[in-house]
Amino acid sequence: MKIIVCVKQVPDTTEIRLDPVNGTLIRDGIPSVMNPDDKAGLEQALRLRESVGGDVTVLSMGPPQAEVMLREALAMGADRAILLSGRAFAGSDTLATSSALAAAIRKLDYDLIITGRQAIDGDTAQVGPQIAEHLDIPNVSYAEQVTPIDGGIIVKRSFEDRYQIQRVMFPCLITALGELAHPRYMTPGAIFDAYRVHTIEQWSDGDIEADAKRLGLGGSPTRVKKSFPKSTKPAGVVTRAEGRQAADIIVAKLKERFLI
Ligand SMILES: Cc1cc2nc3c(=O)[nH]c(=O)nc-3n(C[C@H](O)[C@H](O)[C@H](O)COP(=O)(O)OP(=O)(O)OC[C@H]3O[C@@H](n4cnc5c(N)ncnc54)[C@H](O)[C@@H]3O)c2cc1C
């Protein structure tokens, strides 16, 4: 099975801080990690390779420092790592990101593409399904369990209130939940090999033959008008009452605020 896992380097926090003046993300002093859903997806890819054979390629679009995360993926057991990097990709929104990743994937052989369900910084959950759309292949999101079958996989999708079992044939894309597979630890030997034996392939826009109009800021239709931290609400007041008394309290509160 030929598997491509898209991995994104993200700040190691779900509490993204914004610069109050210009509204941009404050990344200084925040360590970066592999996006948790992507790490679960990578672990699943490695398990599939172990059970049915094949190879696992990790692909990331990002600045040169994303190399560290790709080395981690190699140390976990990935066979090949590709970093898509360069000025042409700067300022990409989700559409431009997925266009670039899909163009890179077109240059590779694959049966299965795995992305995370969502990245903990951007949080849109759009990139995986968009890649599938660009490549015109089926997408199964919210994967919590994957079982290989001849020529495809069976995916257990998890929703808030139910599961759905889907059979999907290759080539296809799934988006992984963090629960899909608990990531393995890297061994010291594998970490050495990730730096000494493996290389990270650096690809630029010229390597992926993408339409330049679909990349970077110019290829991004999203415009962020304003970003600001959520205002904190004061602590609420809990009043315990029942029946008529509860109704009277609610009506009094609503009148107090001129809502009725
Ligand atoms: C107008 C605009 C401008 C932006 N400019 C920049 C910028 O200059 N620099 C910048 O860093 N960000 C920028 N961003 C943010 C960037 O577009 C998003 O981080 C990116 O598109 C991914 O979206 P997301 O984080 O919501 O990912 P999601 O859709 O939540 O991610 C789902 C999955 O897709 C895969 N994935 C997502 N992104 C990547 C990636 N880069 N490489 C590999 N796999 C990936 C992962 O498997 C991930 O789990 C910009 C966003 C907007 C709207």
The ligand as an SDF file (V2000), in Angstrom:
LIG
                    3D

 53 58  0  0  0  0  0  0  0  0999 V2000
   -5.5440   34.8280    4.0880 C   0  0  0  0  0  0  0  0  0  0  0  0
   -4.7030   33.8390    4.8200 C   0  0  0  0  0  0  0  0  0  0  0  0
   -3.3330   33.9690    4.7900 C   0  0  0  0  0  0  0  0  0  0  0  0
   -2.5190   33.0550    5.4530 C   0  0  0  0  0  0  0  0  0  0  0  0
   -1.1810   33.2140    5.4090 N   0  0  0  0  0  0  0  0  0  0  0  0
   -0.3850   32.3390    6.0400 C   0  0  0  0  0  0  0  0  0  0  0  0
    1.0190   32.4880    6.0120 C   0  0  0  0  0  0  0  0  0  0  0  0
    1.5560   33.3980    5.3980 O   0  0  0  0  0  0  0  0  0  0  0  0
    1.7820   31.5480    6.6860 N   0  0  0  0  0  0  0  0  0  0  0  0
    1.1880   30.5110    7.3640 C   0  0  0  0  0  0  0  0  0  0  0  0
    1.9010   29.6970    7.9700 O   0  0  0  0  0  0  0  0  0  0  0  0
   -0.1440   30.3570    7.3870 N   0  0  0  0  0  0  0  0  0  0  0  0
   -0.9450   31.2310    6.7550 C   0  0  0  0  0  0  0  0  0  0  0  0
   -2.2870   31.0830    6.8020 N   0  0  0  0  0  0  0  0  0  0  0  0
   -2.8230   29.9230    7.4910 C   0  0  0  0  0  0  0  0  0  0  0  0
   -2.8260   28.7830    6.4980 C   0  0  0  0  0  0  0  0  0  0  0  0
   -3.6060   29.0640    5.3940 O   0  0  0  0  0  0  0  0  0  0  0  0
   -3.4430   27.5790    7.1480 C   0  0  0  0  0  0  0  0  0  0  0  0
   -2.7000   27.2590    8.2800 O   0  0  0  0  0  0  0  0  0  0  0  0
   -3.3900   26.4140    6.1970 C   0  0  0  0  0  0  0  0  0  0  0  0
   -4.1270   26.7010    5.0380 O   0  0  0  0  0  0  0  0  0  0  0  0
   -3.9920   25.1600    6.7980 C   0  0  0  0  0  0  0  0  0  0  0  0
   -5.2760   25.4170    7.2610 O   0  0  0  0  0  0  0  0  0  0  0  0
   -5.6390   24.8890    8.6780 P   0  0  0  0  0  0  0  0  0  0  0  0
   -4.5300   25.1970    9.5920 O   0  0  0  0  0  0  0  0  0  0  0  0
   -7.0000   25.3360    9.0170 O   0  0  0  0  0  0  0  0  0  0  0  0
   -5.6000   23.3130    8.4100 O   0  0  0  0  0  0  0  0  0  0  0  0
   -6.7550   22.2420    8.4820 P   0  0  0  0  0  0  0  0  0  0  0  0
   -7.5900   22.2890    7.2660 O   0  0  0  0  0  0  0  0  0  0  0  0
   -7.4290   22.3140    9.8040 O   0  0  0  0  0  0  0  0  0  0  0  0
   -5.7740   20.9870    8.4030 O   0  0  0  0  0  0  0  0  0  0  0  0
   -6.2520   19.6830    8.1190 C   0  0  0  0  0  0  0  0  0  0  0  0
   -5.0890   18.8160    7.7650 C   0  0  0  0  0  0  0  0  0  0  0  0
   -4.5530   19.2040    6.5060 O   0  0  0  0  0  0  0  0  0  0  0  0
   -3.1450   18.9770    6.4940 C   0  0  0  0  0  0  0  0  0  0  0  0
   -2.4380   20.2430    6.3450 N   0  0  0  0  0  0  0  0  0  0  0  0
   -2.8710   21.4910    6.5730 C   0  0  0  0  0  0  0  0  0  0  0  0
   -1.9090   22.3750    6.2960 N   0  0  0  0  0  0  0  0  0  0  0  0
   -0.8280   21.6580    5.8980 C   0  0  0  0  0  0  0  0  0  0  0  0
    0.4890   21.9890    5.4940 C   0  0  0  0  0  0  0  0  0  0  0  0
    0.9010   23.2560    5.4400 N   0  0  0  0  0  0  0  0  0  0  0  0
    1.3340   20.9840    5.1460 N   0  0  0  0  0  0  0  0  0  0  0  0
    0.9210   19.6950    5.2000 C   0  0  0  0  0  0  0  0  0  0  0  0
   -0.2980   19.3140    5.5790 N   0  0  0  0  0  0  0  0  0  0  0  0
   -1.1650   20.2900    5.9140 C   0  0  0  0  0  0  0  0  0  0  0  0
   -2.7960   18.3580    7.8430 C   0  0  0  0  0  0  0  0  0  0  0  0
   -2.8330   16.9490    7.7160 O   0  0  0  0  0  0  0  0  0  0  0  0
   -3.9220   18.8720    8.7310 C   0  0  0  0  0  0  0  0  0  0  0  0
   -4.1580   18.0680    9.8570 O   0  0  0  0  0  0  0  0  0  0  0  0
   -3.1190   31.9890    6.1660 C   0  0  0  0  0  0  0  0  0  0  0  0
   -4.4950   31.8660    6.2100 C   0  0  0  0  0  0  0  0  0  0  0  0
   -5.2880   32.7790    5.5600 C   0  0  0  0  0  0  0  0  0  0  0  0
   -6.7770   32.6090    5.6440 C   0  0  0  0  0  0  0  0  0  0  0  0
  1  2  1  0
  2  3  1  0
  2 52  2  0
  3  4  2  0
  4  5  1  0
  4 50  1  0
  5  6  2  0
  6  7  1  0
  6 13  1  0
  7  8  2  0
  7  9  1  0
  9 10  1  0
 10 11  2  0
 10 12  1  0
 12 13  2  0
 13 14  1  0
 14 15  1  0
 14 50  1  0
 15 16  1  0
 16 17  1  0
 16 18  1  0
 18 19  1  0
 18 20  1  0
 20 21  1  0
 20 22  1  0
 22 23  1  0
 23 24  1  0
 24 25  2  0
 24 26  1  0
 24 27  1  0
 27 28  1  0
 28 29  2  0
 28 30  1  0
 28 31  1  0
 31 32  1  0
 32 33  1  0
 33 34  1  0
 33 48  1  0
 34 35  1  0
 35 36  1  0
 35 46  1  0
 36 37  1  0
 36 45  1  0
 37 38  2  0
 38 39  1  0
 39 40  1  0
 39 45  2  0
 40 41  1  0
 40 42  2  0
 42 43  1  0
 43 44  2  0
 44 45  1  0
 46 47  1  0
 46 48  1  0
 48 49  1  0
 50 51  2  0
 51 52  1  0
 52 53  1  0
M  END
$$$$
